[in-house]
Amino acid sequence: MGDKEILLEKLVRLDHTGLIPQLHERLIACGLKFKGPKNSRTLLYYVRDRNKKEVGLAALRVESLPIFSLPKTYWIPRYLEVNAALATLPASSIVDPEEGVSSSQFSMRQISISKDTIVEIERLITELVGKHAQAAGVA
């Protein structure tokens, strides 16, 4: 078992909602690959573009609570599209990224993973992340 699989198992154990496996499967179904060192609490989901450059599109993290994250590097230029996609989520489910605090400093937007947000997060994965994965080069 590689580091990324060890990290996935660790996040599943830390996740009190039991929803990380479901979101992981949805991200993989969209054609994303994942990585992360076993000593982390963040899995990055990415595609390689036509130039073989890695493009990080989403992350799953468990710190004090389980989080679905949209990485800053890719999503900042697409700010308006992200805000429109998040409009259906209750404001209480959006977690502000804390600058300088662990991996959250790399997030543009973070959503708390819960039974109340799972349907909307899955929609975001399919309609936003999946669409961008296809455009970036996933066959």
C-alpha positions in Angstrom: 0.0 0.0 0.0 1.4 3.4 -1.0 1.4 6.7 1.0 -1.8 8.0 -0.7 -3.7 4.9 0.3 -2.4 5.0 3.9 -3.5 8.7 4.0 -6.9 7.8 2.6 -7.4 5.2 5.3 -6.2 7.7 8.0 -8.8 10.3 6.8 -11.5 7.7 6.8 -10.7 6.8 10.4 -10.6 10.5 11.4 -13.9 11.3 9.6 -16.8 11.2 12.1 -19.3 11.6 9.3 -18.4 8.5 7.3 -18.7 10.5 4.1 -15.1 10.7 3.0 -15.2 7.4 1.1 -18.3 8.5 -0.8 -16.7 11.8 -1.9 -13.4 10.0 -2.7 -15.3 7.7 -5.1 -17.1 10.6 -6.7 -13.9 12.5 -7.3 -12.2 9.4 -8.8 -15.3 8.8 -11.0 -14.7 12.2 -12.5 -11.3 11.1 -13.6 -9.2 12.7 -10.9 -6.1 11.1 -9.4 -5.1 11.7 -5.8 -2.0 12.1 -3.8 -0.8 13.0 -0.4 2.0 12.1 2.1 1.0 9.6 4.8 1.9 12.2 7.5 -0.6 14.7 6.2 -4.3 15.2 6.7 -5.0 16.4 3.2 -5.6 14.4 0.0 -5.2 16.5 -3.2 -7.3 15.4 -6.2 -5.8 16.5 -9.6 -5.6 15.9 -13.3 -2.7 16.4 -15.7 -3.4 18.8 -18.5 -2.4 18.3 -22.1 1.1 19.6 -21.3 1.4 17.0 -18.4 1.2 19.8 -15.8 -0.6 18.8 -12.6 -3.8 20.7 -11.9 -5.2 20.5 -8.4 -9.0 20.7 -8.5 -10.2 19.5 -5.1 -9.0 18.3 -1.7 -10.4 16.3 1.2 -9.1 17.2 4.6 -9.8 16.2 8.2 -8.5 18.6 10.8 -11.0 19.6 13.5 -13.8 18.6 11.1 -13.9 17.0 7.6 -13.6 19.5 4.8 -14.1 19.6 1.0 -11.7 22.2 -0.4 -11.3 24.0 -3.7 -7.6 24.8 -4.1 -6.7 28.5 -4.5 -4.2 28.1 -7.4 -6.8 26.8 -9.8 -10.0 28.4 -8.6 -9.1 32.0 -7.8 -9.2 33.0 -11.5 -12.7 31.3 -11.6 -14.0 33.1 -8.5 -17.4 34.1 -10.1 -18.1 30.5 -11.2 -17.2 29.1 -7.8 -19.4 31.6 -6.0 -22.3 30.8 -8.3 -21.9 27.1 -7.7 -21.8 27.6 -3.9 -24.9 29.8 -3.9 -27.2 27.0 -2.9 -25.1 26.0 0.2 -26.1 27.5 3.5 -23.5 30.1 4.6 -23.0 28.1 7.8 -21.5 25.2 5.8 -18.7 27.4 4.2 -15.6 27.3 6.3 -13.2 30.3 5.9 -9.7 29.3 5.0 -7.3 30.4 7.7 -4.2 31.9 6.3 -1.1 30.2 7.7 -3.0 27.4 9.3 -2.0 24.0 7.8 -3.2 23.1 4.4 -6.2 25.5 4.6 -4.0 28.3 3.5 -4.1 26.8 0.0 -7.9 26.8 -0.2 -10.0 29.3 -2.0 -13.2 27.9 -0.5 -13.9 25.1 2.0 -17.1 23.3 2.8 -17.8 21.4 5.9 -18.6 17.8 5.1 -21.8 16.6 6.8 -25.1 14.8 6.1 -26.6 18.3 5.5 -24.0 19.2 2.8 -23.2 15.8 1.1 -25.8 16.2 -1.8 -24.5 19.7 -2.6 -20.8 18.7 -2.4 -21.5 15.8 -4.7 -23.3 18.2 -7.1 -20.2 20.5 -7.0 -17.9 17.6 -7.7 -20.0 16.5 -10.7 -21.0 19.9 -12.2 -18.0 22.1 -11.3 -14.9 20.0 -10.6 -15.8 17.2 -13.1 -16.5 19.8 -15.8 -13.1 21.4 -15.2 -11.3 18.0 -15.0 -12.7 17.3 -18.5 -11.6 20.7 -19.8 -8.1 20.4 -18.3 -7.5 17.2 -20.2 -9.1 14.1 -18.6 -10.0 11.8 -21.5 
